[in-house]
């Protein structure tokens, strides 16, 4: 956050060095995607460096903290078949502005569980074959299901770069209470099997567990951390339920105390990570108010819904929010540069920006600071401070 009376260097470094990897979102943006940042500052509209695909608007669980269950689940059309995935892959492959291309394709579950759509498993290879980094976000319950070829779903994801499983519990009772289903043991078995298969096949797959902290599960944090470590996952990543910030603020001190104990379990091979700082946890709803007044993330992130429509981001892919057109019918470049889209994103955030992630608002704060500087000054900061991520 910009502080009055400080130099541009001091304000810039305050943001750049605010967090450690992998949550050094400002450093990721400024170092890894500087050409995109510079293009935005020049008034251009660069290709987003990542695109999210929501393969399904149906889910096999009912997580209390999921905003998709009320805004989207079973309300957007499910149109993504294998042929549609192939067309979308061609659109993404051909999307090229000034030599810049989409780098990462993520299959996510904001609208529904990706593995409810059986074609998601085949899409991994489709996107890897066009040179994209592939990431799956899943609740993990159906990783042991089999395809028409009688191959477990998890085997297809050995070709991916990362699988993030939303565990959100450290015990069967909490899992059942939070998600409305007796799937804890099955999910743990699937995680363990995936990790073991990745090891045996020498896959480069990274397996992370994610955990959204809320009133029902915050006392399970240490149990879940121990499970994640024993299963051999790479990381367990804790976030707080940003749909209920006031409840988080009330539990803040308990969460912070448990956090310090959980983080002590980190080793060279296993990391316990928190996406929110202690200060953000304490502020609760106040943290929402302090977010940037202008959205810049629409330059870097886009989403294709289960209805094959292009949306601004994964947090605005829900029923009632206007899309920018069907990706099957028009090239991505045409939709991306359309006057309709450019006029709409220039007005963000709006009433449909109900939820935002820490990555989004931190990048927004960095971009808000940079827009107040001249291009020459930004270039000077880049030349002076761009260093390998992870060192400060």
N, C-alpha and C positions, 0 to 999 in steps of 0.2 A: 504494500500500500504506500502511495506517495505521501511523504511527510514534508510539510512546509519548512523552509529554511535549510533544507538539505540540497546538496548539489545533485546534478543529474546522475553522476557516478554513484553517489551514496544511495539514492533512491533506486537506481537500477540494480545495484548489487544487493540491496535489501530484498528485492524480489528474486533475483537470480539464485541467490544462496539460501532461500527461505527453507527449503526442504531437501532431504537426501533422496537418492534414487530408491525406488522407481517413481517417486512422487515429486521429483524435481521438474514439474510440468513446464515452468518458465524456461529452465535450461534446455529441456527437450525441444521446446519451440524455437528458442533463440539460437541454439547451436545446431541441432539436427535439421531444422527447417528454416534456416535463415533466408534462403532465397524466396521462400513463400512469404515470410514476414516482410522482406523488402518490397516484394511485389504489391502487397496490401498497402504498404505505406506510400507507394507510388500511385495508388488509386486503381490498381489492376485487380483482376479476379482470378487468382491462381487455381490450379486443380487441387481439390482437397487431398491431403496426403493419406487420409484413411476414409473408407466408406463402410458403413455398417449395413448388413442385410438382415432383416427380420424375416426368417423363413416361414413363421407360423403366427397366427393370432389365437391359437389354442394352447392350453397348458395342461400338464398332468398333475400339477400341484396347485395349491391355493395359498401362497405365502402372504401373511398379513401385511408385510411392508411393501408389497408390490403394487405400484400405482397402475400397472397395466391391466390388472384384473377388473378394474372399474371403468377405465378409460378406453381400453382397446380390446381386451380378450373377447374373442368371438364376435367382434363388431367390424373388423376389417376383413375383406375377402381374402381367402387363401387361394392364391393363383400361381404360386411358385412350384412348378413341376420341373422335371429334368430339362425339358426343352427350353423353358424360361430361364433357368440357370445358365444354360449355354449361351443364350442370346445376351443376357446381362454380362456374362464374362467377355463376350466380344465387344460390348459397349465400353466396358471398363478398360479392356486392352487398347481400344482405339482412342480413348480420351487422352488427348495430348495437347497441352497449351505451352508454347515456348520451351518445349523439351521436358516439361514437368509432367509426371504421371502419378496416378494413385499407387501408393506403396503397399497398403495393408487392407485386407478384406476381413471384416469381423462378422461372425454369425452370432447374433445376440438374442436375448429373450425378453426385451421390454414389452413386446406385444404378445409374446407366448414362448413356450419352450421350443428351441430350434429343432430338437430331435423328434418332436411330434410330427414334423414333416420328414418322411423317410428319404426324400431326395437330398437332404442336407449332407448326408454322408458321401454321396457321389460328387457333390459340389466341391469338396476339399481338393480332389485331384484336378478338377476343371480349373480352379483358380491357381493351384500350384503350377500347372502346366503353362500358364501365361506369366509366370514369374512373380506372383504376389505372395506376400507374407499372409498366412492364414491363421486366424484366432477364433476359437469357439468359446462362447459363454453358455453354460448349461447347468441345470440342477443335478445332472449326473445320474438320475434315476433310471434312464433308459440306455445308458452306455452299453449294457449287456444285451440289448435287443439285437436281433439278427436281420440282415437285409434279405432281399429275395434270393441272393446267392448263398444264404445261410452263413454269412460272415458277421461276427459281432460288430456293432456300430463302432466300438472303441478302436477296432483294428484300422478303420479308415482314417482315424485321426492321428495315427502314428506318423502320417505324412505332414501333419500340420506343424505350426511353430509353437503354438501354445493352446492349452485347454484350461479354462478357468471354471472350476466347479463351485457352485454356490451351496455351501454346506449349512451355515447359519445355526448350527446346534452342535452340542457336544454329548448329547444323550438322546435316547429314543423318545423319552417323554416330552422333552422340549421340542424335538423335531416334529412330533405328532401334533403338539399343541400349536406350533407356529405355522405348519404347512398343511395340516388337515389330512395327513396320510401316514400310514405306517411304512415308511420307506428308508429309515435311517440305516439299518444293517445292509440293505441292498446297495445303498449309495456308497457306504464305506467299502464294501466288497468291490464295487466297480472302480472306485478310486485306486484301491490297492492293486487290482488286476491291471489297470491302465499303466500305473507306474512300473509294475514288474515287466509288462510287455515292452514298454519303452526301453527299459534297461536291457532286456534280452536281445532286442532287435537293434540296439545301439542307435535308436531313434534320437533325433535332436529335440524332440518334443519337450517342452517345459510344462509341468503340471502344477497349477496353483489352486489353492482353495480360497474362496472368498466368504466373508462372514459379515452380515449386516447386523449391527448391534441395536437392540431395542429392549423394551421393558421385560419381555418374556425370556430373553436369552443372554442377557449381559452377565449372568452368573455362570454361564457355561463356557465363557471365553477360555479359561485355562484348560478345561477338558478338551475342547476342540483343538487348542494349540498342541497338546500332547498327542492327540490322535493324528493330526497332520504330520507331525514330526515322525511318528512311528510308521506311518504309511509311506514315507519317503518322498513326500511332495517337495517341491522347491521352495514354496512360500505359503504362508497363510496371510491373507490381506484383510484387515478389519476396516470396515466403514461404519458410519452411523446412519440410522434411518432418517434421511433428510426429508422424508414426508411427515415426520413427527418431531420437529426440532425442539419444541418446548419440553417434551418428555425427555429428550436427550440431555437438555440443559439441567433438568432436575436430577438426573443420574450422573451428571458429569464427574463429580469427585470420585464416585465409586468406579466409574469406567477408567479414569486416569490412574487410580491406584492399582487396579487389576492390570492395566496396560503395562506398567513398569515390571510387574512380575512375569507377564507373558513374554515381553521382549527379551528377558534374561535367558529364554530358551533358544534364542538364535545361535546358530553356529555358522561355520564357513559354508556348509551345504544346505542350510535351512534358515530362512529368514522369517521373523515375525514382523509384519509391517502394518502401520496404521496410516490410512489415507488422510486423516484429519489431525491437525495439531491439537494440543491441549487447549489452546486459546479458542480455537474454533468449536471444540466440544463444549466448552464452558459458555460460549455466547449463545448457542442454540439458535433461536430465530433471529437474533441480532446479526448473526453472520450472514443470513439471507439479505438483510437490509443493506449491509455494507458492500454487496456485490456491485460490479461495474454497471453503470447506467446504459452502456452500449455493448451489444454482442458482437464479438469478432470471430467466434468459433464457427460460424457458418462458412468462413473462408477455408477452414481446415478439416471439417467433418461434414459428411452427408449421410443420408440413410435411404435405403430402398425398403419399402414396407412389403408385407406379404401380399399386398394388392398390386405389386410391381410399380408403384408410384414413387416418385422422388420426393423426399421430405428434407427439411432443413437439418435435423439431427435426430438421434435416437430418442430424445426426450420430448420431441414434438411429433412423433409418429403415432398418432392416435386418432380415433374417430372424431370428426368434426373439425380437424385442422386441415386447412387447404394444402394440397400437394402442388407440385410444379409440373406434373405431367407423367405420362406412362413411359417407362424406360424401354419397354418393348417396341414402342411406336416411333420414338425419336432418339437420335444420338444424345449421349450425355452432354456433349459440348453445347448442343442447341438448347437443352433444358437448363443447363448451368448458367449460360449467358443470356437467357431470355429476359426481356424487360420486366416481365411479370415477377420472376424470381428476384431480380436485382432490386426492384422497388420494394418487395415484401421484406427481404432480409435487412434492408437499410433501416427498417422501423423496429427491429428487434432490440430488446425483449418486448413482448406484448402480453396480453392477457392469457395467452396459451402457453407461456413459458412458466408453467407451474412449478417445475422441478429443475434443478441444475446440479451438476456434479462439481466436486472440488477442482477437477482438471479444467473444467470450462471457466469457472470464475477466476481462477488463478491466471489462466492465459489471457482472459479479458483484462485483468488488472495490468499485466505486462504490456499488452497492446495499447491500453489506454495511456500508459506512461510514454510509450514510444511515439504515439501520434502527436504528442506535445513537443517533440524534438524535431530538428531538421534532419533530413536524410543524411547529411554529412556527419551530424552528431551521432546518429545511430550507427553509421558505418565506423566511426571512431570507436564507439563502445564495443562493436563486434571485433574489430581488429585487436583491441586492447584486452578484452576479457574472454573471448571464446577459448575455452579449454576443454579438455576431455571431460565428459560427464563423469561425475563421481568424485572428482578432485575439486578442492575449493581453495 
